[in-house]
Amino acid sequence: MTATDRSGAFPDRLRAWQSALRAQFPIITAHPELAYLDSAATTQKPQAVLDAVQSYLTSANANAGRGSYPWANQATALVDRTRQRIKEFLHDPEPERSAVHFVGGASEGLRTVARDWLTDVLTDGDEIVVPFADHQANLSPWLEAQRLLARQGVRVAVREMPYQPGSGDYDQVALAELVGPRTRFVAATHVHHVYGGNMNVQRIRQVVGPEVPICLDAAQSVGHLPLSVAETDVDFVVFSGHKALALPGSGAVWARCARGPRFRPGGWEGSPNTTGVASLEAALDWLDRAGTDRIERWTVALGARLTDGLRHLDAYEVLGCPLSLAADSQVQQRHGIVTFRHRGIGAADLGFILFSHGFMVRTDGHCQAGAGEKESSVRVSLHVYNTPAEIDRLLSVLADLA
């Protein structure tokens, strides 16, 4: 029996709940010999999402907002309904005030905030604080906004979000020293896509004060754990649908519209991805029924089971906080993302070896921005369809390679 079992992380009731949910993923049940461990890149889709897409395409497929016949009206209603559904899912305390804009994914959404909102609120001499060691998608748009403004003669200073050495967490003390009277905007990440840590964005609000807008990259948290915009007090939440059980090419920007001008994306708004919207509505409904709190409990426990095993294998280096490896650690544990290196086998080679044993993992630099990890690594990322048995089998293979 493992330390994770002794801690009660997988009681029979939770195992039965997970087993029933796992059975709802056709691609998972069709390949019992394979373990899909790359959900931070994209999640698999439950039958309810596939059914919703099939139903939409065979009963009401039309262009939303551009017709008066029933199918077009149903598509328009779908888009409007899903906007409200996103607000509910994020526990929006003032849905009448906020806005939701559909995008192709988190990268597009962050760039939309940067180009169509941030460039309009910054003036000469302003400062923004953004992460240089998170996902590249949460750095490039802000640097692009700085360059666009520079061409107009507006100088904006981009400050690097400070990190705690070793853990990868944001350094709240250093951030407090960095923020000044000209700080106009902060970009942050909810769950780090390499280290798996919750970056405690609510503490950022405490540091920067009540007036500075905060944009949250929630690509690794929406659909993986509960997220309340009332509790985090952020101004933008950007996420990808394909990482939250919906189809690729779907995603959204939620904007509070309380600090600064109302969020209105520029340019002509073309036809919405109604198929993606249909999948997103169904995914959020499925997640609510499953319970994101229980999904979080399950994936955190699986991640702890993996790190607990890896800490006994000297051949491996686990990235992120070294104090949170034990299954019974009181330090904040990883949210379903565990990234590591073998001290003698390259990440790509290890990935090929693992696939030969039936494991699908990510092996590269994971799109981390310039101040992040320089060496490739293996990332295991989990969701509700993964099992303790898969983790144990993975650890057995890794032990043989140690």
TITORLO-486057 format. One line per field, with one value per residue (C-alpha): x, y, z; residue number from 1. Coordinates in steps of 0.2 Angstrom, whole numbers. Example, Ala and Ser with C-alpha at 12.3 -4.5 7.8 and 13.67 -1.06 7.14 Angstrom:
2
c1: (62:68) .
c2: (-22:-5) .
c3: (39:36) .
n: (1:2) .
This chain:
402
c1: (0:7:8:-6:-17:-13:-18:-35:-34:-43:-58:-70:-83:-71:-65:-82:-86:-70:-74:-91:-84:-69:-82:-89:-73:-74:-56:-50:-61:-57:-38:-36:-18:-14:-12:-15:-5:-5:-21:-11:-9:-27:-40:-50:-69:-83:-98:-109:-98:-98:-117:-119:-109:-117:-134:-130:-123:-138:-152:-148:-132:-132:-123:-127:-133:-135:-152:-171:-175:-176:-160:-151:-161:-156:-138:-139:-147:-133:-120:-129:-133:-115:-109:-120:-115:-97:-101:-110:-96:-84:-95:-97:-104:-110:-115:-124:-108:-96:-93:-88:-79:-76:-59:-50:-40:-30:-16:-28:-38:-23:-17:-35:-34:-16:-20:-38:-39:-22:-15:-30:-27:-8:0:18:28:16:22:15:21:20:27:43:44:26:19:25:7:6:22:22:6:12:28:19:8:24:31:15:14:32:29:16:29:21:35:29:40:38:43:46:35:47:48:54:70:68:49:43:30:27:37:24:37:47:32:27:43:41:24:24:12:14:9:-6:-8:-3:-3:-3:-6:-18:-9:8:9:26:27:9:8:-7:1:-11:-17:-28:-12:-7:-23:-18:-1:-5:-21:-39:-36:-24:-32:-26:-27:-27:-21:-33:-28:-23:-36:-53:-60:-47:-52:-64:-61:-71:-68:-77:-63:-48:-54:-46:-52:-49:-50:-44:-45:-45:-60:-49:-40:-57:-65:-72:-67:-51:-53:-64:-61:-66:-61:-71:-69:-76:-77:-75:-57:-54:-64:-77:-68:-74:-62:-58:-61:-75:-82:-84:-94:-93:-86:-104:-98:-85:-97:-109:-95:-90:-108:-109:-91:-96:-112:-102:-89:-102:-111:-94:-89:-72:-69:-68:-59:-46:-45:-42:-29:-19:-19:-13:1:6:6:18:30:30:37:49:57:64:72:89:89:75:74:56:54:45:45:56:47:30:35:29:11:8:17:9:16:5:5:4:-12:-11:5:22:37:54:70:80:98:105:92:86:68:64:71:63:46:49:53:37:26:33:26:9:11:8:17:24:43:50:52:33:32:39:44:62:66:59:68:81:82:68:59:45:28:14:-2:-18:-37:-52:-50:-33:-31:-19:-15:-8:3:9:13:22:32:37:43:53:60:67:75:83) .
c2: (0:17:33:40:25:27:46:41:50:36:30:18:31:42:27:23:41:41:24:30:46:37:26:41:44:34:36:31:15:10:9:1:-3:15:28:46:57:74:83:99:99:94:85:70:72:64:57:71:83:73:70:89:93:79:86:103:99:88:99:117:121:139:155:164:182:182:175:176:157:145:136:153:159:143:145:163:157:145:158:170:155:149:167:167:149:154:168:155:143:156:162:179:190:204:195:210:220:208:202:186:185:169:165:151:147:155:162:171:177:185:193:200:208:215:223:228:233:236:247:259:261:264:281:286:281:268:251:233:217:201:183:179:160:155:150:159:164:174:184:188:198:210:213:215:228:237:237:244:258:262:265:278:286:279:272:258:248:230:223:204:195:190:171:162:153:134:133:142:151:170:180:191:201:205:209:222:231:231:238:257:272:269:251:250:231:214:197:181:162:152:135:134:123:115:115:112:124:135:153:160:175:181:186:196:207:210:216:227:235:237:248:238:227:208:196:178:164:150:137:124:128:130:112:106:114:127:145:159:177:183:176:180:197:197:207:195:176:168:150:137:125:110:110:109:94:105:105:112:130:135:147:163:179:184:202:210:228:236:243:253:254:240:226:227:217:228:225:216:201:187:171:163:145:138:120:125:135:120:109:122:123:104:103:115:106:90:97:105:88:79:92:102:101:82:82:93:81:66:74:82:64:56:69:66:48:50:63:52:38:48:55:38:36:45:45:58:76:83:101:113:114:101:102:95:78:67:61:68:84:99:110:115:100:100:101:86:91:83:87:78:73:58:61:50:49:63:69:64:47:44:49:36:23:27:26:8:4:12:30:46:60:77:79:96:113:115:132:140:158:164:165:147:130:129:110:98:88:75:81:70:79:71:72:63:48:43:30:25:9:20:29:14:6:21:21:3:7:22:12:-1:14:21) .
c3: (0:-5:6:-5:-1:18:17:11:-6:-15:-5:-12:-15:-25:-35:-40:-45:-56:-64:-69:-77:-86:-94:-103:-113:-129:-134:-117:-116:-133:-129:-112:-116:-118:-104:-110:-99:-109:-104:-101:-120:-124:-115:-121:-124:-115:-124:-119:-128:-144:-143:-141:-156:-167:-161:-166:-183:-187:-181:-180:-189:-195:-194:-178:-178:-197:-200:-195:-198:-184:-186:-186:-171:-162:-166:-160:-144:-142:-142:-130:-118:-118:-114:-98:-95:-94:-82:-71:-72:-66:-52:-59:-45:-58:-74:-80:-80:-87:-105:-114:-131:-140:-146:-154:-138:-124:-135:-146:-131:-122:-138:-140:-123:-126:-143:-142:-123:-115:-129:-126:-108:-107:-108:-109:-94:-88:-82:-83:-74:-84:-82:-91:-85:-88:-105:-120:-124:-108:-112:-131:-132:-119:-127:-144:-136:-129:-147:-155:-142:-145:-164:-158:-146:-131:-119:-108:-96:-95:-78:-75:-63:-49:-44:-29:-32:-33:-32:-47:-37:-38:-26:-17:-7:-22:-32:-18:-20:-39:-40:-41:-44:-63:-63:-74:-77:-71:-81:-71:-73:-62:-63:-70:-86:-81:-62:-59:-45:-41:-42:-29:-39:-25:-16:-31:-29:-11:-17:-31:-23:-28:-44:-55:-68:-68:-83:-78:-90:-84:-98:-85:-72:-81:-81:-69:-53:-46:-52:-44:-51:-35:-25:-36:-40:-57:-72:-86:-87:-103:-107:-121:-123:-129:-112:-104:-112:-127:-145:-152:-159:-145:-130:-121:-114:-98:-94:-78:-86:-69:-70:-86:-102:-107:-116:-134:-147:-161:-180:-188:-179:-191:-190:-173:-171:-166:-166:-154:-143:-143:-137:-124:-117:-115:-107:-94:-90:-89:-78:-66:-65:-61:-49:-52:-34:-35:-51:-42:-28:-39:-50:-36:-27:-43:-45:-27:-30:-45:-36:-20:-31:-41:-25:-21:-38:-39:-58:-59:-56:-53:-58:-47:-28:-20:-4:-11:-17:-3:-4:13:11:19:6:-9:-21:-40:-49:-60:-69:-65:-75:-73:-81:-81:-77:-91:-104:-114:-113:-131:-130:-113:-122:-135:-122:-112:-127:-131:-114:-118:-110:-120:-112:-118:-121:-125:-118:-116:-124:-108:-110:-110:-92:-89:-91:-104:-105:-112:-100:-98:-93:-86:-85:-78:-79:-72:-84:-77:-63:-49:-58:-73:-61:-53:-69:-75:-59:-62:-79:-73:-59:-72:-81:-66) .
n: (1:2:3:4:5:6:7:8:9:10:11:12:13:14:15:16:17:18:19:20:21:22:23:24:25:26:27:28:29:30:31:32:33:34:35:36:37:38:39:40:41:42:43:44:45:46:47:48:49:50:51:52:53:54:55:56:57:58:59:60:61:62:63:64:65:66:67:68:69:70:71:72:73:74:75:76:77:78:79:80:81:82:83:84:85:86:87:88:89:90:91:92:93:94:95:96:97:98:99:100:101:102:103:104:105:106:107:108:109:110:111:112:113:114:115:116:117:118:119:120:121:122:123:124:125:126:127:128:129:130:131:132:133:134:135:136:137:138:139:140:141:142:143:144:145:146:147:148:149:150:151:152:153:154:155:156:157:158:159:160:161:162:163:164:165:166:167:168:169:170:171:172:173:174:175:176:177:178:179:180:181:182:183:184:185:186:187:188:189:190:191:192:193:194:195:196:197:198:199:200:201:202:203:204:205:206:207:208:209:210:211:212:213:214:215:216:217:218:219:220:221:222:223:224:225:226:227:228:229:230:231:232:233:234:235:236:237:238:239:240:241:242:243:244:245:246:247:248:249:250:251:252:253:254:255:256:257:258:259:260:261:262:263:264:265:266:267:268:269:270:271:272:273:274:275:276:277:278:279:280:281:282:283:284:285:286:287:288:289:290:291:292:293:294:295:296:297:298:299:300:301:302:303:304:305:306:307:308:309:310:311:312:313:314:315:316:317:318:319:320:321:322:323:324:325:326:327:328:329:330:331:332:333:334:335:336:337:338:339:340:341:342:343:344:345:346:347:348:349:350:351:352:353:354:355:356:357:358:359:360:361:362:363:364:365:366:367:368:369:370:371:372:373:374:375:376:377:378:379:380:381:382:383:384:385:386:387:388:389:390:391:392:393:394:395:396:397:398:399:400:401:402) .
